[in-house]
């Protein structure tokens, strides 16, 4: 999903979060591409991602967190990455539809000593990179208590809500409408209930209704009917299929009902339209 971003305003806002917490904060799209970040990435993450194997492990970890937050509907998710650093993720939503993710982290928990944490991380990282000169960078990572981590994540949630409230991040609804339109036209002969559209396109029903209404001025049901009848006109004009066959191809199994709908929409019956389509 493409996003429209007020880059300057968003960076300025996220800078306040970084100033308060000292934690790097980033915006990701649905494919987990980093779009904007405030705060320097730590050297350990940078070095691990220099290795293709390490970069793949990092991406798998990020995607796993993304899937968890999507399936759980939780407001946030705090977890340890594959190298033992603490990360957290929160969804950015529009009409209950996830449009992106806010992420903070690359810190250490004070639950264990930093020496114990380094022993664990160095053992893992040694598979990806030379760790001999990383200890100093590791010991400079922020160390937070559980309460401080939770408080920082609470602020991240507030940030995720605020950037939508102020429209610093918003979806391009015309791109979503294109996806809806294409799915409808590719499946005109089948069931096009709002439940199926929502499930197949991963767009909440209320968002479906809003997008279609904004783009067409019609309800979803009216727009689907319009698409079916426009396709029927095309078949009547360009094929020799029977009207009953065309009705089926347009997803309207009742031939008589199809004929009534067609006449109500265009002022002529399907048979009359076929005789004089222009």
C-alpha positions in Angstrom: 0.0 0.0 0.0 1.4 3.4 -1.0 1.5 6.1 1.7 1.5 9.8 1.6 3.9 11.2 4.2 4.4 14.7 5.5 8.1 14.0 5.8 9.3 17.2 7.5 6.5 17.3 10.0 6.8 13.6 10.8 10.6 13.8 11.4 10.2 16.8 13.6 7.5 15.1 15.6 9.5 11.8 16.0 12.5 13.8 17.0 10.7 14.7 20.2 10.2 11.0 21.0 14.0 10.4 20.4 14.9 13.4 22.6 12.8 12.0 25.5 13.7 8.3 25.3 17.0 8.1 23.5 15.5 5.3 21.4 15.6 5.1 17.7 12.1 5.2 16.1 11.2 4.3 12.6 8.2 4.2 10.2 7.8 1.0 8.0 5.4 0.3 5.2 3.4 -3.0 5.0 6.3 -4.7 3.2 8.5 -3.7 6.2 10.6 -1.3 4.2 11.9 1.5 6.4 10.6 4.8 5.2 11.7 7.2 7.9 13.8 6.9 11.0 15.1 9.3 13.7 18.1 8.2 15.7 21.3 6.5 14.5 21.2 2.7 14.0 23.6 1.1 16.4 26.8 -0.3 15.1 25.9 -3.9 16.1 22.8 -4.0 13.8 24.8 -2.3 11.0 27.5 -4.9 11.2 25.2 -7.8 11.3 23.3 -6.6 8.3 26.5 -6.4 6.3 26.3 -10.2 6.2 23.6 -11.6 3.9 22.8 -14.3 6.5 22.6 -11.7 9.3 20.5 -9.3 7.2 18.1 -12.2 6.4 17.8 -13.1 10.1 17.0 -9.5 10.9 14.3 -9.3 8.3 12.8 -12.6 9.3 12.6 -11.3 12.9 11.0 -8.0 11.8 8.4 -9.9 9.6 7.6 -12.2 12.5 6.8 -9.3 14.7 4.7 -7.7 12.0 2.7 -10.9 11.5 2.2 -11.2 15.3 0.8 -7.7 15.6 -1.4 -8.2 12.5 -2.9 -11.5 13.8 -3.2 -10.6 17.5 -4.8 -7.1 17.0 -2.7 -6.0 20.0 -1.8 -2.4 20.4 1.9 -3.2 20.6 4.4 -6.0 20.8 7.6 -6.0 22.8 10.1 -8.7 22.0 13.8 -9.7 21.8 15.3 -9.7 18.3 17.4 -12.7 17.3 20.5 -11.0 18.7 18.9 -10.4 22.1 18.2 -6.6 21.7 14.8 -5.3 22.8 12.5 -4.1 20.0 8.9 -3.0 20.0 6.3 -2.5 17.2 2.9 -0.8 17.0 0.5 -0.7 14.0 -0.6 2.6 12.3 -4.2 2.2 11.4 -6.8 3.9 9.2 -10.4 2.8 9.7 -9.2 -0.3 11.5 -6.9 -1.1 8.6 -3.2 -1.4 9.2 -1.4 0.9 6.8 2.1 0.8 8.3 4.1 0.2 11.5 6.0 2.3 14.0 9.0 0.6 15.6 11.4 1.4 18.4 14.2 -0.4 20.0 17.8 -1.6 19.9 18.1 -1.3 23.6 18.9 -3.6 26.5 16.7 -4.7 29.4 18.1 -4.4 32.9 16.6 -7.8 33.8 20.1 -9.3 33.3 23.5 -7.7 33.7 25.1 -6.2 30.6 27.9 -8.7 30.9 25.4 -11.6 30.6 23.6 -9.8 27.7 26.9 -9.4 25.9 27.8 -13.0 26.3 24.6 -14.0 24.7 24.7 -11.5 21.9 28.4 -12.0 21.1 27.8 -15.8 20.8 25.0 -15.2 18.3 26.7 -12.4 16.3 29.9 -14.3 15.9 28.2 -16.4 13.2 27.7 -13.2 11.1 30.6 -10.9 11.8 33.8 -10.3 13.6 32.7 -9.2 17.1 36.2 -8.3 18.4 35.5 -4.6 18.1 31.8 -4.5 18.9 31.9 -4.8 22.7 32.3 -1.0 23.2 29.3 -0.3 20.9 27.3 -2.9 22.8 28.0 -1.5 26.2 26.9 2.0 24.9 23.4 0.7 24.1 20.6 2.2 26.2 19.7 0.1 29.2 16.2 0.3 30.5 14.1 -1.2 33.2 10.9 -3.0 32.3 8.9 0.0 33.5 11.0 2.3 31.3 10.5 0.0 28.3 6.8 -0.1 28.8 6.6 3.6 29.2 8.6 4.1 25.9 6.3 1.7 24.1 3.2 3.5 25.5 4.6 6.8 24.0 5.3 5.0 20.7 1.6 4.0 20.6 0.6 7.6 21.2 2.9 8.6 18.4 1.3 6.1 16.0 -2.1 7.5 16.8 -1.0 11.1 16.6 0.6 10.8 13.2 -2.7 9.5 11.7 -4.7 12.2 13.6 -2.6 14.9 12.1 -2.4 13.2 8.7 1.4 13.0 8.8 0.9 9.5 7.4 -2.1 8.5 5.3 -3.0 5.9 2.7 -3.4 6.7 -1.0 -7.0 5.6 -1.3 -7.0 5.8 -5.1 -4.5 2.9 -5.0 -6.8 0.9 -2.8 -9.7 1.7 -5.0 -7.8 0.4 -8.0 -7.2 -2.9 -6.2 -10.9 -3.1 -5.3 -12.0 -2.3 -8.9 -9.6 -4.9 -10.4 -10.7 -7.6 -8.0 -14.4 -6.9 -8.8 -13.9 -7.0 -12.5 -11.9 -10.2 -12.3 -14.6 -11.9 -10.3 -17.8 -10.6 -11.7 -19.3 -14.1 -12.1 -18.8 -15.0 -8.5 -19.8 -13.9 -5.0 -18.7 -10.3 -4.4 -20.0 -9.9 -0.8 -18.3 -7.4 1.4 -17.0 -10.2 3.6 -15.2 -11.9 0.6 -13.8 -8.6 -0.7 -12.6 -7.7 2.8 -10.9 -11.1 3.3 -9.3 -11.3 -0.2 -8.1 -7.7 -0.2 -7.2 -7.5 3.5 -9.3 -4.3 3.8 -11.7 -3.9 6.7 -15.4 -3.7 5.6 -15.9 -0.2 6.9 -12.8 0.9 5.0 -14.2 -0.8 1.8 -17.4 1.1 2.1 -15.7 4.4 2.7 -13.2 4.0 -0.1 -15.8 3.1 -2.7 -18.2 5.9 -1.6 -15.4 8.5 -1.7 -14.3 7.4 -5.2 -17.6 6.7 -6.9 -20.4 8.3 -4.8 -22.0 4.9 -4.7 -22.4 2.3 -2.0 -20.3 -0.9 -2.4 -23.4 -2.8 -3.5 -24.4 -0.1 -6.0 -20.9 -0.1 -7.5 -20.8 -3.9 -7.8 -24.1 -3.8 -9.6 -22.9 -1.0 -11.9 -19.8 -3.1 -12.8 -21.9 -6.2 -13.5 -24.3 -4.2 -15.8 -21.5 -2.4 -17.6 -19.8 -5.8 -18.3 -23.2 -7.1 -19.5 -23.4 -4.2 -22.0 -19.9 -5.1 -23.3 -20.9 -8.8 -23.8 -24.2 -7.9 -25.4 -22.4 -5.7 -27.9 -19.4 -7.9 -28.7 -20.5 -11.5 -28.3 -23.3 -13.8 -29.5 -23.9 -15.3 -26.1 -27.5 -15.7 -25.0 -28.8 -13.2 -22.6 -29.1 -16.0 -20.0 -25.4 -16.8 -20.5 -24.5 -13.2 -20.1 -26.5 -12.9 -17.0 -24.6 -15.8 -15.5 -21.2 -14.4 -16.6 -22.1 -11.1 -14.8 -22.9 -13.0 -11.5 -26.7 -12.6 -11.7 -28.2 -16.1 -11.9 -31.8 -15.0 -12.2 -32.3 -14.1 -15.8 -35.6 -12.2 -15.2 -34.0 -10.2 -12.3 -31.1 -9.4 -14.6 -33.4 -8.1 -17.3 -35.3 -5.9 -14.8 -32.0 -4.4 -13.4 -30.7 -3.8 -16.9 -33.8 -1.9 -18.0 -34.0 0.1 -14.8 -30.4 1.2 -15.3 -30.4 1.9 -19.0 -34.0 2.4 -20.0 -34.0 -0.5 -22.4 -34.1 -4.3 -22.1 -31.0 -6.4 -22.8 -32.6 -7.6 -26.0 -33.3 -4.0 -27.2 -29.8 -2.9 -26.3 -28.3 -5.7 -28.4 -30.3 -4.6 -31.4 -29.2 -1.0 -31.0 -26.1 -0.7 -28.7 -25.3 2.8 -29.8 
